[in-house]
Amino acid sequence: MSLAGQSSNGGSRILVVAAGLVGAAGVALSAAAAHRGGAFTGTAASFLLMHAPVFLAIGLIGGNRCLRIASLALLVGLLLFSGDLLARDFLGSRLFAMSAPIGGTLLIAGWLAIAVAALWRPRP
């Protein structure tokens, strides 16, 4: 295992850890939304839960550079988007101006990068 968290089989321990944390946060926030309400909390929980398996899969299989960059875009986008929604419900204000749109754009870009990664062929 290197300092970057890349294992010898191409997987990434960091992404597997992210999957676990994102999944746990999604479950906890789903419970919070059910008990205390908050439309934004429920949406954030859904986004966290739907992305946790992606980080797990990429973390376990590894992949090319494009796939790793895509997962980073997804993670940052998820934190910004969900973070802004949670700040609205729990703090009564936004995370910062344009944080949800920036996060959403990064999520879209990350998913498109996953599609590109499937077609990526490294030069010999």
N, C-alpha and C positions, 0 to 999 in steps of 0.2 A: 504494500500500500504506500503510495507516495503522499507527500504533504498535501497535494491537491485533492486527495480523497479518491483517486482513480485506482481501481484494483487491477491486478494483472490480467483478469479476464475481460477487461473493457468496461466493467460496471463502475458506478460511482456511489460510494457510501454516502456522500453528502446528499445526493438526490433521494436515496432511500430514507435517510433521516428526515429530509423535507417532506417526503410522502407521509411518514408517520405523524409528524407534527401537524401538517395540513389536514390530514384525515381526522386526527384527534380534535383539532380546533373546529372542524366542520360538525362533528358529532356534538360537541359541547355547545356550540352556537345554535344548532338545531334545537337542542333541549331548552336553551335560553329563549329562543324565539317562541317555542311552544308554551312556555310558562309565563314569560313576561310580555310577550308580544313584540312588536317591532318588525315592520315589513322589511326594513333594510337588513336587519340581523338575519332573517330567514333567507334573503337573497344571498348575502355573504356566505352563509352556511352552505347553501346549494352550490355556489361556485367553488368553495373549498373542497367539498365532497366530490364534485365531478372532476377536479383536477388532481386529486391525490393519487389515483391509479396511474395517471400519466407519469408522474414523477417516479413512482415505484417501477413502472415498466422501463423507463429510460435508465433509471439507476441500476436496474438489474441486467439489462442487455448491453448497456454502454451505447455505442453508436459512433457515428462520424462527428466531426467538428460541428457541422451544421445542426445536427440533432442536439448536441450539448448547448449550443448557443440558443436554439429554440427553447430548450427547457429553462434556461436562464431568463429569457424574455417572458415566458409563462410565469415563472416564479415572481419576478419583479412586478409584472402586470397584476398578478393575483394579489400581492401584498398591497399595492396601491389601490386597486379597485375595491377589494374587500375592506381594507383599512379605512377608506373614505366612508363606505357605507356604515361600518361599525362606529366610526367617530360621530356620524350623524345621529345614530340611535343612542349611544352611550354618553356622548359629550355635548350633543346639541349643536355641533358645528362641523364643518368639513375638516378633513385632514389638512389640506391646503388647496388653493384654487387650482382647478383642472386636474386634481389627482385621480378622480374616477375616470374621466375621459382619457387621460394618459394611460392609466392602467388598462382600460378596455382596449385601447389601441395596441398596447403591447401584447395583450392576450390574443387579439386577432393576428398580429404579426407573428407571434410564437406558433400559432396553429398553422399559418401559411408556411412558416419555416420548417415545420415538421413535414409538410407535404413536399417541400423542396428537398429535404434530407432524404426522402425515399427515392428521389430521382438522382441524387448526387453521386457522381462517379469520379473518384479521385484520379488524378493523372498518374500514369505508370512511371 
